[in-house]
Structures are given as structure tokens and as C-alpha cells.
């Protein structure tokens, strides 16, 4: 079940990050980029968990 949780959290972080990147504030845009990268990493983590059978 951890696989699905990580993937959903990753998708949510990517979406929020994309919204923040549309801001006119440079600090918020940078935060959005970082949050998008975090979401991508969470999705990879979920994929790895799925491949290893949730043993990670």
C-alpha cells in the first residue's frame, strides 16, 4: 500500500509545485520548482516500492 501512497503524494506535490511556479513572486516560483522535484522523487520512490514488493 505504501507504493500507492507515495505515488499519490508525488502527484499532489507536483501539481501544487506547478501552481506555485505560475506566481509572480520569485521566491514562490523557486519553492514551486523544489516542490515539483519532491513530487517526482516521491513517485519514483513509489515505483521502486512497487517493484520490490513494498519491502523498502
Secondary structure as UniProt FT lines:
FT   HELIX           2..21
FT   HELIX           26..52
//
